[in-house]
């Protein structure tokens, strides 16, 4: 193995061109895109035996990590999911039909809802989080700990630069806290 991947070969194919292209930046973007696709496929393959798709898993995992009540307003969920309101409503309806979540009026504000894990939903969420974590670790651990930490830091820096422009991941009140690293 020569340490080159398909992206390196793509760069070589563009090397002849007179186009003013940001090839190194394109390579980073393409690698992130390919990795995201592999992670999505990994999630799908890992979660399917549990009867979940990645979107449903996201909802359950967010609720699981949201604190002891495992309960959030749909707006707090959506800050993490970044999908349309209609998309969230459909996702919640599927999970509620399966008995994995409940939706109820928020005390003190009868215009707002709270979404909570049921006992069944919590149990499935715990199983799914463990399975997803193990599968992800197996993939990411293919690089050593130092490389992994460096990669995490570089990706964090890029995402934080997007946050400054209002385009990154949420850091809003009511949204679950993230662990750095």
N, C-alpha and C positions, 0 to 999 in steps of 0.2 A: 504494500500500500504506500502510495507516494505522498499521503497527507493532503491531497487535493480532492475537492468535492465538485459536484456539478456546477456550483456557483463559480468556482475558480475557472472551470472550463468555459463557462459563459463569459467571464471577463476576458479570457483569451480570445474568444470569438469576436468580441467587440474591439479588441486592441488595434485592429487594422483601420477602424473607422475614423473619419475626420469629424464626426459628431462631437460636440462639446458635452459629454455625458459625465455625470457624477457616478462613475462606475463603482468606486469603493462604497459609496453610500447606498447605491442600488444593491450591492452585495449584502450589506447589513440588513437592509429591508427584506430582501428575498430570503435570507436565512431565517429571519424572525418569522416571516410568513410561513415558510416550510415547517419550522418547528411548531408554530401554532396549529397547523393542520395535523401534524403528527400527534400533538397533545390532545387535540379534539378527537381524533380517531381512537387514541388510547382511552380517553374518557368514555367514549361510546362503547367500546369493547369491554371495558371494565364494569360499566354500570348496567349494560343490557341484561346480564344474568340476574340482576337485582330488580329488574322491571322499571328502570329509570332511564331517562335520556339526560344528556348533560344539562339542559335547561332546568329540568325538574330537580336534578341534583343541586344545582346552584341555589335554588330557593331553599331547599331543605338544609343545606350546609350553612347558608347565611343565618337562617333561624336558629340552627343548633349553636352557632358561635355567638349569638346575640345576647347571651346572659341566661340566668337561671330560668326565667319565664319562657325562653325560646319563643319570643313574641315581638313583632314589629309592625309598624304601620306600612301599608303598601308603598307609600312614598319613600320610606327608608329602604325597603327592599329594592325599589326601582333605582335608587341612587347607585346600587351595586350592579344591578342587572343591565341597566342601560338599554332597555327595550321599550317599545311603545306601551302606553297604558292598556290598550286593547290586548296586546301580547301578554302582558302581566295578568290581566283578568282571565284570559284563557288558560294560562299556565296554572293559576291558583284554582280555577274551577276543576281542572283535571286532578290536581292533588287533593282537593276537597272531596271530589267524587270517590276517590280511592281511600278516603278516611285517613289521609296523612297529615292534613292541616284542618284547622277550623278558622272561620272568619266570624268576628263578632263586632258589635258596636263598641267603640271606645267609651269607657266610663267618663262622664264629664263633657263629652263632645259627641253627641248623637249623630253628627255628620261624618265622623271618621270611623274607620274600621281598624281592627287589629287582626293580624294573621298570626296563628300560633301552631306549633307542632302538636299533634296528638301523641299519645304514648306509642302508638304504632309508627307514626312518622318519625318520632325521635329515635326509636330503635332502628328503623331502616336508615335514617340519616347517619347514625353512629357507624353502622356496618358499611355504608357507602363511603363515608369519609375515610375510614380505615383502608378499604380496598383501593380507593382512588389515591390515597397518600402512598401506599405501598407501590402501586404501579408507577406513579410519578417519580418516586424515589429511585426505582429501578432504572428508569430512563435517564434521569438527571445525574445519577451517580456514575454514569459512564465517563464523566470527567472527574478529575480529582477534587478534593475539598477546596484547595486554593483557587483553582479555575472556576469552580462553582460559585464561590464567594465573590470573585472578581466579576463574573458574568452577572450575578445578582445585583451587585453595586452599579455596574454600567447600565443595566436595564432600568434600575431605580432612578439613576441620574436622568436618563432620557425621559422616563415617565414624569418625573418632577418638573422637567423643563416644559413638558406639555401642560402640566397642572397650572403652571404660571400663565399659560395662554388660555386656560379654561377648558382644555381638551383632554385632560387625563382622568385617572380614576378618582372616585369621590373621596372627600375627606369632610363630609358634612355631618352636622349634628344628627344624632339618631342612627347613623350608619355604624356598623360594627367596627371596632378598632382592629387594625392589622398589626401583625408582628413584623418587625423589621428583620431583614436578613434574607 
